[in-house]
Amino acid sequence: MAATRLPGTPRLLRALNDRAALELLLDRGPLTRAQLGEMTGLSKVTASQLVERLEQRGLVRRVGEQAGGRGPNAQLYAVTPGSAHVIGVDVGPERVMAACADITGTIVSRVEQSTKDTDDPVGVVHNAVVQAATEAGTDMTSVRRVVLGTPGLVDPVSGEISFAWDLPRWHRGLLDDLRRDLSTPVVFGNDVNLAAIAEQSTGAAKGHRDFVLIWIGRGVGLASVIDGRLHQGSTGAAGEIGYLPVAGAEVPRHQSKRAQKGGVRGAFQSIAGADAVRAIGKKYGFRGNEASDVIRSAVEAGEAGDQVLDELAEKLALGVAATCVVLDPPLVVLAGEVSQAGGPGLAERVEREVAAITLVNPKVVITGVESEPVLHGALHTALDAVRDEVFGSTTA
């Protein structure tokens, strides 16, 4: 029987080879045609055709020569940075930060704008995004995706914001409004989930396929990564750990999510959120405008501040333990302003307390993403999608 010929196979192979070559150029830096051929297992002729094809499409460019050896120097090639751009946005109750990155992942601009005294979320995002593109030396025609990190629930089916208690002007329908306004794909992402993506890409969870991230800052939140994939739940509410009933806290009942200007009352939020952290600090003589300032002062005080860290760790361990006995992750990352202020000392205390009150003993560490994790997570998310689009369409 004659073998069945798969239609489109040569085209598919070219696309796979092109994608492999582009990934190598991103990961390994400028390479010659011969080096690309050796690393991909392609013949010299096929590798040369591949490079010519990518160069014609504007995806790679010549960046120099490799000296040495007999004959003329070999040309070095790299991914063309400006072949596509993405913009990540971190939206908070008081300010919006936007950053533009080229397709290599290099951040080429960053802007920050106030959200105070405005009731026009589309206008605020528009101004920040367009300014980020302009300062990057490009325009919106080159921006292939905008990812916005926001507190609150993001519906995993529609992509819409279900609610965000500290962003009352953000509402259903906003996603379509932004897409029409910017004329480019726009995606919402929960801020803590995006922080976990940044952690998995470049932080303390790099190389881990299973971990949870607990965010302790203004509010509390959780992101869980299972077998390498972010778990959002059926409605996007996976990780709303502020509502978790825990010992020593009032159980929240019949609370309207949209009616609460201060977020959830009771539950884990009431013993581990910013107000609770300030109360713990005050109990032992440590004060500050922000909860993170209180914890930072306690750490700097040495032994005099140990009681603050001890009590905070006991409170945090209740939420961490409840999560870990369900998911049993090998790694827990503490993120957010309060966690960063507590540092390794806080992480070690939480680890010991979780092991003392449960059957599991996960490693607990402080975030490895030192600044702007939500913004970096938004950029990583945008880049992954755009590279799939751009690198996957090289044979079109």
Buried (B, 14 or more C-beta within 10 A) or exposed (E): EEEEEEEEEEEEEBBEBBBBBBBBBBEEEBBBBBBBBEBBEBEEEBBBBBBEBBBEBEBBBEBEEBEEEEEEEBBBBBBBBBBBBBBBBBBBEEBBBBBBBBBBBEBBBBBEBEBEEEEEBBEBBBBBBBBBBBBBEBEBEBBBBBBBBBBBBBBBEEBBBBBBBBBEEBBEEBBEBBBEBBEBBBBBBBBBBBBBBBBBBBBBBEEBEBBBBBBBBBBBBBBBBEEEEBBBEEEBBBBBBBBBBBEEBEEBEEEEBEEBEEBBEBBBBBBBBBBBBBBBBEEBEBEBEBBBBBBBBBBEBEEEBBBBBBBBBBBBBBBBBBBBEEBEBBBBBBBBBBBBBBBEBBBBBBBBBBBEBBEBEBBBBBBBBEEBBBBBBBBBBBBBBBBEEBBBEBBE
